[in-house]
Amino acid sequence: MKEIKYIPLSEAAGLTPYSAEYLSLLACKKRLRAVRRQGSWHTTPEWVQAYLESVPQKSEAAEPTSPDG
């Protein structure tokens, strides 16, 4: 069985455009998969990637749609 490599959210923030504080909020709201270890949130690079793939990127969300469809 593969061992899970947990990283603190401060390290995970370097993999995202988000701060560690925002990642903590996402973990509390169960939007980012994470576990509490020694009193602080930890996640994995794979879980961070899964979250990033699940949310629309700003450039995609901000693109206007043409009325022609």
N, CA, C and O atoms as a GROMACS GRO file, in nm:
protein
  276
    1MET      N    1   0.085  -0.118   0.000
    1MET     CA    2   0.000   0.000   0.000
    1MET      C    3   0.090   0.125   0.000
    1MET      O    4   0.188   0.131   0.073
    2LYS      N    5   0.054   0.222  -0.081
    2LYS     CA    6   0.132   0.345  -0.094
    2LYS      C    7   0.111   0.434   0.029
    2LYS      O    8  -0.002   0.456   0.072
    3GLU      N    9   0.222   0.484   0.084
    3GLU     CA   10   0.214   0.573   0.199
    3GLU      C   11   0.175   0.713   0.152
    3GLU      O   12   0.227   0.763   0.053
    4ILE      N   13   0.082   0.775   0.224
    4ILE     CA   14   0.036   0.909   0.189
    4ILE      C   15   0.136   1.010   0.244
    4ILE      O   16   0.172   1.005   0.361
    5LYS      N   17   0.181   1.102   0.158
    5LYS     CA   18   0.274   1.207   0.199
    5LYS      C   19   0.195   1.335   0.225
    5LYS      O   20   0.156   1.405   0.132
    6TYR      N   21   0.173   1.364   0.353
    6TYR     CA   22   0.100   1.484   0.390
    6TYR      C   23   0.195   1.604   0.393
    6TYR      O   24   0.311   1.592   0.432
    7ILE      N   25   0.143   1.719   0.350
    7ILE     CA   26   0.219   1.843   0.356
    7ILE      C   27   0.133   1.947   0.428
    7ILE      O   28   0.010   1.945   0.416
    8PRO      N   29   0.195   2.038   0.503
    8PRO     CA   30   0.116   2.144   0.568
    8PRO      C   31   0.058   2.239   0.464
    8PRO      O   32   0.111   2.250   0.354
    9LEU      N   33  -0.048   2.307   0.499
    9LEU     CA   34  -0.111   2.398   0.404
    9LEU      C   35  -0.019   2.512   0.365
    9LEU      O   36  -0.033   2.568   0.256
   10SER      N   37   0.074   2.549   0.453
   10SER     CA   38   0.171   2.653   0.416
   10SER      C   39   0.255   2.610   0.298
   10SER      O   40   0.291   2.692   0.214
   11GLU      N   41   0.287   2.482   0.290
   11GLU     CA   42   0.361   2.428   0.175
   11GLU      C   43   0.268   2.410   0.055
   11GLU      O   44   0.308   2.437  -0.058
   12ALA      N   45   0.146   2.365   0.080
   12ALA     CA   46   0.049   2.344  -0.027
   12ALA      C   47   0.015   2.474  -0.098
   12ALA      O   48  -0.014   2.475  -0.217
   13ALA      N   49   0.020   2.585  -0.024
   13ALA     CA   50  -0.011   2.716  -0.083
   13ALA      C   51   0.085   2.748  -0.197
   13ALA      O   52   0.047   2.818  -0.291
   14GLY      N   53   0.206   2.698  -0.190
   14GLY     CA   54   0.303   2.719  -0.298
   14GLY      C   55   0.267   2.649  -0.427
   14GLY      O   56   0.323   2.679  -0.532
   15LEU      N   57   0.173   2.555  -0.420
   15LEU     CA   58   0.128   2.482  -0.538
   15LEU      C   59   0.004   2.545  -0.601
   15LEU      O   60  -0.045   2.499  -0.704
   16THR      N   61  -0.045   2.651  -0.537
   16THR     CA   62  -0.172   2.712  -0.579
   16THR      C   63  -0.158   2.864  -0.586
   16THR      O   64  -0.059   2.920  -0.539
   17PRO      N   65  -0.258   2.930  -0.643
   17PRO     CA   66  -0.259   3.077  -0.636
   17PRO      C   67  -0.320   3.128  -0.505
   17PRO      O   68  -0.342   3.248  -0.490
   18TYR      N   69  -0.349   3.038  -0.411
   18TYR     CA   70  -0.418   3.072  -0.287
   18TYR      C   71  -0.324   3.077  -0.168
   18TYR      O   72  -0.217   3.015  -0.170
   19SER      N   73  -0.363   3.150  -0.065
   19SER     CA   74  -0.285   3.157   0.059
   19SER      C   75  -0.315   3.034   0.145
   19SER      O   76  -0.414   2.964   0.125
   20ALA      N   77  -0.227   3.010   0.242
   20ALA     CA   78  -0.248   2.900   0.335
   20ALA      C   79  -0.376   2.923   0.416
   20ALA      O   80  -0.446   2.828   0.449
   21GLU      N   81  -0.405   3.048   0.448
   21GLU     CA   82  -0.525   3.080   0.524
   21GLU      C   83  -0.651   3.043   0.446
   21GLU      O   84  -0.746   2.989   0.502
   22TYR      N   85  -0.650   3.072   0.315
   22TYR     CA   86  -0.766   3.038   0.233
   22TYR      C   87  -0.780   2.886   0.220
   22TYR      O   88  -0.890   2.833   0.223
   23LEU      N   89  -0.667   2.816   0.206
   23LEU     CA   90  -0.672   2.670   0.199
   23LEU      C   91  -0.727   2.613   0.329
   23LEU      O   92  -0.799   2.513   0.328
   24SER      N   93  -0.693   2.676   0.442
   24SER     CA   94  -0.746   2.632   0.570
   24SER      C   95  -0.898   2.648   0.575
   24SER      O   96  -0.969   2.561   0.625
   25LEU      N   97  -0.946   2.759   0.523
   25LEU     CA   98  -1.091   2.781   0.515
   25LEU      C   99  -1.156   2.673   0.429
   25LEU      O  100  -1.261   2.620   0.464
   26LEU      N  101  -1.094   2.643   0.316
   26LEU     CA  102  -1.148   2.538   0.228
   26LEU      C  103  -1.150   2.403   0.298
   26LEU      O  104  -1.244   2.325   0.281
   27ALA      N  105  -1.046   2.375   0.376
   27ALA     CA  106  -1.040   2.248   0.450
   27ALA      C  107  -1.151   2.243   0.555
   27ALA      O  108  -1.216   2.140   0.571
   28CYS      N  109  -1.171   2.354   0.626
   28CYS     CA  110  -1.278   2.358   0.728
   28CYS      C  111  -1.415   2.336   0.666
   28CYS      O  112  -1.502   2.272   0.726
   29LYS      N  113  -1.434   2.389   0.546
   29LYS     CA  114  -1.563   2.375   0.477
   29LYS      C  115  -1.572   2.245   0.397
   29LYS      O  116  -1.670   2.221   0.328
   30LYS      N  117  -1.467   2.162   0.408
   30LYS     CA  118  -1.460   2.032   0.340
   30LYS      C  119  -1.463   2.045   0.188
   30LYS      O  120  -1.510   1.955   0.119
   31ARG      N  121  -1.412   2.157   0.138
   31ARG     CA  122  -1.399   2.175  -0.007
   31ARG      C  123  -1.264   2.127  -0.055
   31ARG      O  124  -1.250   2.085  -0.170
   32LEU      N  125  -1.164   2.132   0.033
   32LEU     CA  126  -1.032   2.079   0.006
   32LEU      C  127  -1.012   1.961   0.100
   32LEU      O  128  -1.028   1.974   0.221
   33ARG      N  129  -0.978   1.847   0.044
   33ARG     CA  130  -0.954   1.730   0.128
   33ARG      C  131  -0.829   1.753   0.212
   33ARG      O  132  -0.722   1.784   0.158
   34ALA      N  133  -0.842   1.739   0.342
   34ALA     CA  134  -0.730   1.762   0.433
   34ALA      C  135  -0.759   1.690   0.565
   34ALA      O  136  -0.872   1.653   0.594
   35VAL      N  137  -0.653   1.672   0.643
   35VAL     CA  138  -0.665   1.609   0.774
   35VAL      C  139  -0.595   1.697   0.877
   35VAL      O  140  -0.503   1.772   0.844
   36ARG      N  141  -0.641   1.687   1.003
   36ARG     CA  142  -0.576   1.759   1.111
   36ARG      C  143  -0.466   1.669   1.167
   36ARG      O  144  -0.491   1.555   1.207
   37ARG      N  145  -0.344   1.722   1.169
   37ARG     CA  146  -0.230   1.649   1.227
   37ARG      C  147  -0.155   1.746   1.318
   37ARG      O  148  -0.115   1.854   1.275
   38GLN      N  149  -0.137   1.706   1.441
   38GLN     CA  150  -0.066   1.787   1.540
   38GLN      C  151  -0.124   1.929   1.548
   38GLN      O  152  -0.051   2.026   1.565
   39GLY      N  153  -0.256   1.938   1.536
   39GLY     CA  154  -0.324   2.066   1.554
   39GLY      C  155  -0.333   2.156   1.433
   39GLY      O  156  -0.390   2.264   1.442
   40SER      N  157  -0.278   2.113   1.319
   40SER     CA  158  -0.288   2.196   1.199
   40SER      C  159  -0.330   2.111   1.079
   40SER      O  160  -0.314   1.989   1.080
   41TRP      N  161  -0.383   2.178   0.978
   41TRP     CA  162  -0.432   2.110   0.860
   41TRP      C  163  -0.316   2.066   0.770
   41TRP      O  164  -0.219   2.139   0.751
   42HIS      N  165  -0.329   1.945   0.717
   42HIS     CA  166  -0.234   1.891   0.620
   42HIS      C  167  -0.314   1.832   0.505
   42HIS      O  168  -0.427   1.786   0.523
   43THR      N  169  -0.255   1.834   0.387
   43THR     CA  170  -0.318   1.779   0.268
   43THR      C  171  -0.209   1.708   0.188
   43THR      O  172  -0.097   1.692   0.236
   44THR      N  173  -0.240   1.666   0.068
   44THR     CA  174  -0.141   1.604  -0.019
   44THR      C  175  -0.137   1.681  -0.151
   44THR      O  176  -0.234   1.747  -0.187
   45PRO      N  177  -0.026   1.673  -0.223
   45PRO     CA  178  -0.022   1.739  -0.354
   45PRO      C  179  -0.132   1.688  -0.447
   45PRO      O  180  -0.186   1.765  -0.527
   46GLU      N  181  -0.166   1.560  -0.437
   46GLU     CA  182  -0.272   1.504  -0.521
   46GLU      C  183  -0.408   1.563  -0.486
   46GLU      O  184  -0.487   1.592  -0.575
   47TRP      N  185  -0.435   1.582  -0.359
   47TRP     CA  186  -0.563   1.641  -0.316
   47TRP      C  187  -0.572   1.786  -0.358
   47TRP      O  188  -0.679   1.834  -0.396
   48VAL      N  189  -0.458   1.857  -0.353
   48VAL     CA  190  -0.457   1.997  -0.398
   48VAL      C  191  -0.487   2.002  -0.548
   48VAL      O  192  -0.567   2.084  -0.593
   49GLN      N  193  -0.424   1.914  -0.624
   49GLN     CA  194  -0.446   1.910  -0.769
   49GLN      C  195  -0.592   1.878  -0.800
   49GLN      O  196  -0.651   1.937  -0.890
   50ALA      N  197  -0.650   1.785  -0.726
   50ALA     CA  198  -0.791   1.750  -0.746
   50ALA      C  199  -0.881   1.871  -0.720
   50ALA      O  200  -0.977   1.894  -0.793
   51TYR      N  201  -0.850   1.948  -0.616
   51TYR     CA  202  -0.928   2.069  -0.589
   51TYR      C  203  -0.915   2.168  -0.704
   51TYR      O  204  -1.014   2.222  -0.752
   52LEU      N  205  -0.791   2.193  -0.747
   52LEU     CA  206  -0.769   2.290  -0.854
   52LEU      C  207  -0.842   2.251  -0.982
   52LEU      O  208  -0.891   2.337  -1.055
   53GLU      N  209  -0.849   2.122  -1.010
   53GLU     CA  210  -0.920   2.075  -1.129
   53GLU      C  211  -1.071   2.085  -1.114
   53GLU      O  212  -1.144   2.086  -1.213
   54SER      N  213  -1.119   2.092  -0.990
   54SER     CA  214  -1.264   2.094  -0.967
   54SER      C  215  -1.324   2.235  -0.973
   54SER      O  216  -1.446   2.249  -0.983
   55VAL      N  217  -1.240   2.337  -0.967
   55VAL     CA  218  -1.292   2.474  -0.968
   55VAL      C  219  -1.260   2.540  -1.101
   55VAL      O  220  -1.153   2.518  -1.158
   56PRO      N  221  -1.354   2.620  -1.152
   56PRO     CA  222  -1.326   2.690  -1.279
   56PRO      C  223  -1.216   2.793  -1.258
   56PRO      O  224  -1.210   2.859  -1.155
   57GLN      N  225  -1.130   2.806  -1.356
   57GLN     CA  226  -1.024   2.906  -1.350
   57GLN      C  227  -1.083   3.044  -1.375
   57GLN      O  228  -1.184   3.056  -1.444
   58LYS      N  229  -1.022   3.146  -1.320
   58LYS     CA  230  -1.074   3.283  -1.334
   58LYS      C  231  -1.087   3.322  -1.481
   58LYS      O  232  -1.186   3.384  -1.520
   59SER      N  233  -0.989   3.287  -1.562
   59SER     CA  234  -0.994   3.327  -1.702
   59SER      C  235  -1.112   3.260  -1.774
   59SER      O  236  -1.173   3.320  -1.863
   60GLU      N  237  -1.142   3.136  -1.736
   60GLU     CA  238  -1.256   3.066  -1.797
   60GLU      C  239  -1.388   3.128  -1.750
   60GLU      O  240  -1.480   3.148  -1.829
   61ALA      N  241  -1.397   3.158  -1.621
   61ALA     CA  242  -1.522   3.211  -1.566
   61ALA      C  243  -1.547   3.354  -1.614
   61ALA      O  244  -1.661   3.397  -1.623
   62ALA      N  245  -1.440   3.427  -1.644
   62ALA     CA  246  -1.456   3.567  -1.681
   62ALA      C  247  -1.480   3.586  -1.830
   62ALA      O  248  -1.512   3.697  -1.873
   63GLU      N  249  -1.466   3.481  -1.910
   63GLU     CA  250  -1.485   3.495  -2.053
   63GLU      C  251  -1.632   3.522  -2.083
   63GLU      O  252  -1.719   3.445  -2.041
   64PRO      N  253  -1.661   3.628  -2.153
   64PRO     CA  254  -1.801   3.657  -2.188
   64PRO      C  255  -1.849   3.558  -2.294
   64PRO      O  256  -1.773   3.515  -2.380
   65THR      N  257  -1.974   3.525  -2.286
   65THR     CA  258  -2.032   3.438  -2.387
   65THR      C  259  -2.096   3.525  -2.494
   65THR      O  260  -2.155   3.629  -2.466
   66SER      N  261  -2.082   3.482  -2.616
   66SER     CA  262  -2.140   3.561  -2.725
   66SER      C  263  -2.290   3.535  -2.733
   66SER      O  264  -2.336   3.425  -2.703
   67PRO      N  265  -2.367   3.635  -2.774
   67PRO     CA  266  -2.512   3.615  -2.784
   67PRO      C  267  -2.548   3.517  -2.896
   67PRO      O  268  -2.660   3.467  -2.900
   68ASP      N  269  -2.454   3.490  -2.987
   68ASP     CA  270  -2.480   3.398  -3.097
   68ASP      C  271  -2.480   3.253  -3.050
   68ASP      O  272  -2.531   3.165  -3.119
   69GLY      N  273  -2.423   3.228  -2.929
   69GLY     CA  274  -2.427   3.097  -2.869
   69GLY      C  275  -2.316   3.014  -2.910
   69GLY      O  276  -2.305   2.899  -2.867
   0.00000   0.00000   0.00000
